[in-house]
Amino acid sequence: MLYFGGNAEEVTGFLSYKDELPGIGMVTFNYRGYGGSDGQPGEQALFDDALRIYDHFGNLPEVDTRQIIVMGRSLGTGVAVYLAAQRPVHRLILTSPYDSIQSLAQAQYPYVPINWLLKHPFDSLVRAPRIKTPVLAFIGGNDRIIPASHAETLLQAWGGEMHKVLIPQADHNTLGNSQNYWQQIRDFLKVDNNGSL
C-alpha cells in the first residue's frame, strides 16, 4: 500500500495502523518541504515523486504490481488519483476526496478569478473517467474543508467500480476515526485474518 497524506500531515503516524491491515506492507513519505523532506512542494513535484516511489517499489522482485494498493487522504487523494491514472493499481482508497482544488477554491471565493490565480489545480475530475481501478471513498457529512458535494462530483465521473461511504456526523479530521472505517477497508480489499488478498 502506498499512502499519500493530507496537507502538512506528518505521515509516519499512518504506519501505526499497520495492524489494521495484516499482511500488507505500507509505504509512505513526507511531501517535499514537510517532515524531514527537502525541496519545495508543488503539484508536479508531488506527481513526479509518486511515480518514482511506485516505480521503485514496483521493480522490487518481492512486489507484485498487480497487487499494489494506493490510498490518499485530503490533498493526497489528488496525488493518488493521478497515480492511478498513470500506473496499474489494484485498489484505490480515498478519504475526503475532491474534484479539484480549483473547484474547492472557486466555491469558497466565487467572485475571484481562481483559474487565473491558482498554480496547482490538482484536477482529479479530468482524470476520473478514464480510471478503471475500483475505488472506495469515505466522505464526511460535516466536512467543511472538502464539502461532500466535491467528492460526489468526482465519484459520479469515475470510470470504474465505485464504493462510497458517507459518514454524516464526521468532519474532515474525524473521518478516519469513524466506527468500521478499517473494517470497510478490509472488506473492500478482501483481506482475511492472515493478511491474504
C-alpha positions as CSV (number, residue, x, y, z in Angstrom):
1,M,0.0,0.0,0.0
2,L,1.3,3.4,-1.0
3,Y,-0.2,6.2,1.2
4,F,-0.4,9.9,0.3
5,G,-1.3,12.1,3.3
6,G,-3.1,15.4,3.7
7,N,-1.6,18.9,3.6
8,A,1.0,19.2,6.4
9,E,0.2,15.7,7.7
10,E,3.2,14.0,9.3
11,V,2.6,10.7,7.6
12,T,4.8,8.4,9.6
13,G,1.9,8.3,12.1
14,F,0.0,6.4,9.5
15,L,2.3,3.4,10.0
16,S,0.8,3.0,13.4
17,Y,-2.3,1.5,11.7
18,K,-0.3,-1.4,10.2
19,D,-2.0,-3.9,12.4
20,E,-5.4,-2.9,10.8
21,L,-4.3,-4.5,7.6
22,P,-2.3,-7.6,8.4
23,G,0.0,-8.9,5.7
24,I,0.0,-5.6,3.7
25,G,3.2,-3.6,3.6
26,M,2.8,0.1,3.9
27,V,4.9,2.8,2.2
28,T,4.5,6.5,2.9
29,F,6.7,9.6,2.7
30,N,6.5,13.3,3.7
31,Y,6.0,15.6,0.8
32,R,8.8,18.0,-0.2
33,G,9.2,20.6,2.4
34,Y,7.4,18.6,5.1
35,G,8.8,16.5,7.9
36,G,12.4,15.6,7.1
37,S,11.9,16.0,3.3
38,D,13.9,18.7,1.4
39,G,12.6,20.7,-1.5
40,Q,9.5,22.8,-2.4
41,P,6.1,21.2,-2.6
42,G,4.0,21.7,-5.8
43,E,1.6,19.7,-7.9
44,Q,4.1,18.4,-10.5
45,A,6.7,17.7,-7.9
46,L,4.3,15.6,-5.9
47,F,3.1,13.8,-9.0
48,D,6.7,13.1,-10.1
49,D,7.6,11.8,-6.6
50,A,4.5,9.5,-6.6
51,L,5.6,7.9,-9.9
52,R,9.2,7.5,-8.6
53,I,8.0,5.8,-5.5
54,Y,5.6,3.5,-7.4
55,D,8.3,2.6,-9.9
56,H,10.9,1.9,-7.2
57,F,8.8,-0.4,-5.2
58,G,7.1,-1.9,-8.3
59,N,10.5,-3.0,-9.5
60,L,11.4,-4.9,-6.4
61,P,11.2,-8.7,-7.0
62,E,9.0,-9.3,-4.0
63,V,6.4,-6.8,-5.1
64,D,3.6,-7.9,-7.5
65,T,2.4,-4.7,-9.3
66,R,-1.0,-6.4,-9.8
67,Q,-1.5,-6.1,-6.0
68,I,-0.4,-2.5,-5.4
69,I,-3.0,-0.6,-3.4
70,V,-3.0,3.2,-3.3
71,M,-4.6,5.3,-0.5
72,G,-4.9,9.1,-0.2
73,R,-6.3,11.5,2.3
74,S,-7.5,15.0,1.6
75,L,-4.7,16.7,-0.6
76,G,-3.2,13.2,-1.1
77,T,-6.3,12.0,-2.9
78,G,-5.3,14.2,-5.8
79,V,-1.9,12.5,-5.9
80,A,-3.4,9.1,-5.5
81,V,-5.9,9.7,-8.4
82,Y,-3.1,11.0,-10.6
83,L,-1.0,7.8,-9.8
84,A,-4.0,5.6,-10.6
85,A,-4.3,7.3,-14.0
86,Q,-0.6,6.7,-14.8
87,R,0.2,3.2,-13.3
88,P,-1.6,-0.1,-12.7
89,V,-3.3,0.0,-9.3
90,H,-5.2,-2.9,-7.8
91,R,-7.5,-0.9,-5.5
92,L,-7.8,2.8,-4.6
93,I,-8.9,4.2,-1.3
94,L,-9.8,7.9,-0.9
95,T,-10.6,9.7,2.3
96,S,-12.0,13.2,1.9
97,P,-11.6,13.3,-1.9
98,Y,-12.3,16.3,-4.1
99,D,-12.9,17.0,-7.7
100,S,-10.2,19.7,-7.9
101,I,-8.5,22.3,-5.7
102,Q,-9.7,24.9,-8.2
103,S,-13.3,23.9,-7.7
104,L,-12.9,24.0,-3.9
105,A,-11.3,27.5,-4.1
106,Q,-13.9,28.8,-6.5
107,A,-16.8,27.6,-4.3
108,Q,-15.2,29.5,-1.4
109,Y,-14.4,32.6,-3.3
110,P,-17.0,32.8,-6.1
111,Y,-16.1,36.3,-7.3
112,V,-12.3,35.7,-7.6
113,P,-10.9,34.5,-10.9
114,I,-9.4,31.4,-9.3
115,N,-8.5,29.8,-12.6
116,W,-6.1,32.7,-13.3
117,L,-4.5,32.7,-9.9
118,L,-4.2,29.0,-8.9
119,K,-0.9,27.4,-9.8
120,H,-1.7,23.9,-8.6
121,P,-5.3,22.8,-9.6
122,F,-5.0,19.1,-8.7
123,D,-7.7,18.3,-11.1
124,S,-8.8,14.8,-10.3
125,L,-12.1,15.2,-12.1
126,V,-10.5,15.3,-15.5
127,R,-8.7,12.0,-14.8
128,A,-11.6,10.2,-13.2
129,P,-13.5,8.9,-16.3
130,R,-10.5,7.0,-17.7
131,I,-9.6,5.3,-14.4
132,K,-10.9,1.7,-14.2
133,T,-9.4,0.9,-10.8
134,P,-12.1,0.1,-8.2
135,V,-12.3,2.9,-5.7
136,L,-13.6,3.1,-2.1
137,A,-14.3,6.7,-1.0
138,F,-15.0,8.0,2.5
139,I,-16.9,11.2,2.7
140,G,-17.6,13.3,5.9
141,G,-21.1,14.8,6.0
142,N,-19.8,17.6,8.3
143,D,-16.6,18.2,6.3
144,R,-16.3,22.0,5.8
145,I,-12.8,21.8,4.2
146,I,-13.9,19.5,1.5
147,P,-17.7,19.5,1.3
148,A,-19.4,16.3,0.3
149,S,-20.6,17.7,-3.0
150,H,-17.0,17.9,-4.3
151,A,-16.4,14.2,-3.5
152,E,-19.8,13.3,-5.1
153,T,-18.8,15.2,-8.3
154,L,-15.6,13.2,-8.5
155,L,-17.3,9.8,-7.9
156,Q,-20.1,10.5,-10.4
157,A,-17.4,10.8,-13.1
158,W,-15.5,7.6,-12.0
159,G,-14.7,5.2,-14.9
160,G,-14.6,2.0,-12.8
161,E,-16.3,0.3,-9.9
162,M,-17.1,2.8,-7.2
163,H,-17.9,2.3,-3.5
164,K,-19.0,5.3,-1.4
165,V,-19.2,5.6,2.4
166,L,-20.9,8.7,3.6
167,I,-20.5,9.3,7.3
168,P,-22.9,12.1,8.2
169,Q,-21.5,13.1,11.5
170,A,-17.8,13.0,10.5
171,D,-15.8,16.1,9.7
172,H,-12.5,16.5,7.9
173,N,-10.3,15.5,10.8
174,T,-12.5,12.7,12.4
175,L,-13.5,10.7,9.3
176,G,-10.7,8.2,9.7
177,N,-11.7,7.6,13.3
178,S,-15.2,6.6,12.4
179,Q,-16.6,3.2,13.5
180,N,-16.0,0.5,11.0
181,Y,-13.6,2.6,8.9
182,W,-10.9,0.0,8.9
183,Q,-13.3,-2.9,8.6
184,Q,-14.8,-1.3,5.5
185,I,-11.3,-1.0,4.1
186,R,-10.5,-4.7,4.9
187,D,-13.8,-5.7,3.3
188,F,-13.0,-3.7,0.1
189,L,-9.5,-5.2,-0.1
190,K,-10.9,-8.6,0.8
191,V,-8.2,-9.1,3.4
192,D,-8.6,-12.1,5.6
193,N,-7.3,-12.6,9.1
194,N,-4.0,-13.9,7.7
195,G,-3.4,-10.8,5.6
196,S,-4.0,-12.5,2.3
197,L,-5.6,-10.6,-0.6
